[in-house]
Amino acid sequence: MRKAYRVLRLTGNEFRKWAGSKRMLAVALMLFTAAHFFVSPMRHYCRDTGCRTTPFIFPHLVTRGYVVPTLLFLAAILFCNAPFMDNLSTYEIARSGKKRWFAGKLLYVYAASFVYVAVLFSLTLLLVARYLVWIGEWGKVITTLSLTTAGYSYDLAFFSDHILKNYGPIQATLLTFLMLWLQTALVGTMIFAANLLAKRSRFLGVLLGALYGAAPLFYGLWDEAEMITFFPAMWSIPYFLKPHIPGVPVTYASAFWLLALFIVALSLASWLLFRKRDLDIYPEL
C-alpha cells in the first residue's frame, strides 16, 4: 500500500507543476481557442433558431478532418518534456527508487491524457452552456444539423448522419472519449520512449508525436482503406472504421485493443530504455 501511495504522489507532483508552467498555460489557451473555434458557431445557431441543444456535440466534433490532428499536436506539446526529468528527479528517485519513479511518471501520462480529453469535453459544454438542455436523446438541433445542410452557413458541417444513425448519444460520447484518451496516451508514451532513446534531445519525440497526429490530414492522397488500416491516428474518426469503408478491417473493438497494445508495448520499451541509462536532468519547458 505504501508503494502504491508513493507512485501516486509522484504522479501528483507532475500535476502540481502545471500551476507554474508557462508551457501548460500555452496548451490550455490553445485548447480553449481550438474548442471555441470549433464549437462557438453552435451557440450562434441556437441563438438564431431559438432552440436548445443536447450535450452530445463531442462525438460529432472529431469527424471534422483537422480536429484530431489539432488535438494530437497539442498532446505532443503537453508531453514534449517526457520523461519529466528535472531538478527534483534525483531526490525523488533516491526516495522512491527507479521503478516507482518510472511508474509514477508513466501513470502521469495516462492520467494527464484523461484530464486533457475531459477538459476538451467540458469545453464543448461550457461554450454552449446557455443553450443546453439535458435529455438522453440527440435532440432537435443535432438531428437537424446531422441530417440537413442547415448548419453549413454556420460552419457546422461536421455533424455526422453516420453517427446519428449508428450510435446512441451516450454510446457515441463514451466511445469518442475512450478513443481520444487512448490516442492521447499513445502520443504521450511514444514521446516518452523516443526521448529516452534520443537521450538528451527532445526533438525526436515531439517530431514523432506530431507526425503521428498529422496522418488524418493526408486522407485521400492514396488508397483510403490502406491508409486507415495502417495509420492508427485515423481510428478516432468513427466513419473510418469497419464496415463503413470497404476494405478496412478495423472495428471499434479491434481499434481499442490495438491502441491499448501499442501503449503497453511503448511503456515496456520505455522501461527497458530507462533502467539502463544514466540520469539526465532537463530544464523545464
N, C-alpha and C positions, 0 to 999 in steps of 0.2 A: 504494500500500500504506500509506503514511504517513497519507494522508487517511482511509482506512478505519479505521486504528488510532485516530485522533483521535475519529472518530464513536463507536467502541466505548468509548473512555474516557469520553466524555460520557454515554453510556448507563450505564456502570458507576457514574458519580458519583451518579446518581439512586438506584441500588440501595444505595450506601453510606450514603445519607441515612436509609434505613429503620431503622438501628440506633438513632438518636437521635430518632426521630419518634413522638410520642405518638399521632398520627393512625394511623400504621401499626400501632402496638400495639393500638389500638382495633379496627382492621379485623381483625387476627389473632385477637383474643379473640372478636369477633362471629362470625367464620368458624368458629372452633372450636366455639363454643356452638351455632351452627346445625347443623353437622355432627354434633355429639354428640346434639342433639335428634332429628335425622332417623335416625341410624344406630344409636345405642346400643340401641334395642329389639331389634335383630338379635342382639346379644350375649346378651340375656336369653332370646331364643327358642332360641338354640343351647345355652345352659346347661340350659334346662328339657328339651329334647328329646335332649340328648346327642349331637347331630350337629354336624359342621363344615361351614362354608360356603366356597364358592369365592370368589375375589376379584373378582366381577363385580357388585357391588352398585351401582356408579356409574351404569351406563346406566339402571337402573330408578329411581334416585333422582329424576331430572329429570321423571318422569311425574307426580310429586306437584304439584298445582296451584300451590302457593305457593313451591316451591323455586326455580324460575327467577327470579321477582320478587325473592326474598330475595338471591340471588346477584348479580343485576344491580344491586340497590340498594347492596350492599356494594362492587361495582365502581365505582359512581358516587362513593362516598366515597373509594375508592382513588385515583381520578383527579381529584378535585374541584379540585386546585390546578394543573391543566394551564393554560397551557403550561410550568409549573415554573420561573417566573422568581423568583429570589431574589437575595441579596446577592452571590453568586458569578457570576451570569449575565453581568454586564458584563465581568468578567475572562475568562470562558470564551469569550464572543463575540469579544472582542478578540484572543484567542489562536487561535481556530479559524475565525472567520468566521461569518456568519449562516447560510449554507447548511448547513455541517457541524453547527453547534449545533442547528439545527432538525431535521436528520436524526437526530442523536443522541437528542433528546428524543422524537421520533416513534417511533424504534426502541425506546425505553424503553417506550412504551405497548404495542407488540406483545409485547415480551419479558416485561413485567410481567403482561400478560394470560395468557401461557403459564404463568408461575410461579404465578399465582393459581389457575388451574384444576388445575395439577399438585399444589399444596398440598391443594386440596379432594379430589382423587383419593386422595392419600396418607392423608388423614384417614379416608376410608372404609375403608381397610385397617388403619390403626393402631388404630381404635376397636374392631375385632373381631379384632385380631391373634392373640389367644389361641385363637380358634376357626377359623382359616383352614386350608384345605387347597389346595395349589397343583396344580390339574389344569386342563386346557384345555376343560372342559365346564361347563355351567351348574351341575351338581351337584344333589344331592337336596334341599337346603334351599331354594335359589332356585326350583327347579322346583315344589316343593310350595307355596311362598308365592305363586307366579305363577298356578298352576292351581287352587288351592283357596282357601277362606276361612280357612285355618289361622292366618294372620298378623293377622287383624282384631283379635283380643283383645290383640295386642302392638303395635298401631298400625303395622303393616307392610302395610297395604292397598295401598301404592303399587307393589308388584311387579306387573309387567305381562305377561299372557299374550301380548299382541300382540308384544312384544319377543322373548319366548321362541320364538314360532312363526315369526317372520320374519327373525331375525338370529342369527348365531352369537355366542358370548360375546365373543370378541376383536374381531370386526367391530363389534358394538354398542358396546363400550367405546371403540374408536378413533373411531367416528362421533360419539358423545356428547362426547368430549374435544374433537374438532375443532370441533363446532358451538358449544360453550360458549366455546372460545377465540375464535372469530370474534365471538360475541355480546359478550364482554367487551371485545375490541379495538374493536368498533363503538361501545360506550358510551364508551370512552376517547377515540377520535378525535372523537366527537360533542361531548364536553365540551371537548376541545382547541379545536375550531373555534368552538364557541359562546362560550367565554371570550375568545378572540381577537376575535370580533365585538363582544362586550359591553365590551371593553377592561378597565376596572378592576373590573368586577363579575364575581363567580364564580357568582352566583345562577342565571343563565340556563343555564349548562352543567349544573349539578347538577340543576336542575329538569327539563331535557330528558332527562337520563340516567335520572332516577327515573321520569318518566312513561313513557319507552320500556320500562323494565323491568317496569312495573306492568301492562302490557297483558294478560298471561295471567289476571290476577285478574278481568277483566271478561268472560271467556269465557262465552258463553251468553246475554249480555244482548241481542244481536241476531243476525242471520244468522251462523251458525257458519262457513260456508265463506268468506264475505266477510271476516269478522274475521281468520281465519287467513291469508288471502291478503294482506291489507293491513297486518298487524301482524307484522313480522319477529321480534319477541321470542318469538313462539309457535313458531317453527320449530325451537327446541331440543327440543321435546317430540315424540318420534318418532311417536306416534299421530296427530298432527295433519297429517302430510304425506301426499301422494298415495300410493296410491289409497284410503286407509282412511276418509276422509270425502268423500262425493260433492261434486263442485263445486270442490274445492281443486286448483288446477293445480300447486302447488309440490311438487317431489320433493326428496330429499336433494341430488341433483346440482345442481338449479337453486337451491336454498337456499344451497348453498356458493358458487356463482358470484355470486349476487346480493349476499350478505353481503360477499364479497370486493370486489365492485364498489362497494358503499356505502362501505367502508373506504377504498378508493383515492380515491373522489370527495371524501370528507371530508378526507383527507390533503392532496389538491391544494388544496382550498378553504382549509385551514389555512395552507398556504404562501403563497397569494395574499394572505391577510389579514396574515400575519406580515411579509412582505417590505416592506410599505408603512407599517408602523406604527412609532411611537417605542417605545423600550424602557421598559416599566413594571416596577418591582420590587415584588413582593408579599411580605408576611411569611409565614413558614412556618406551615401549619395543623397 
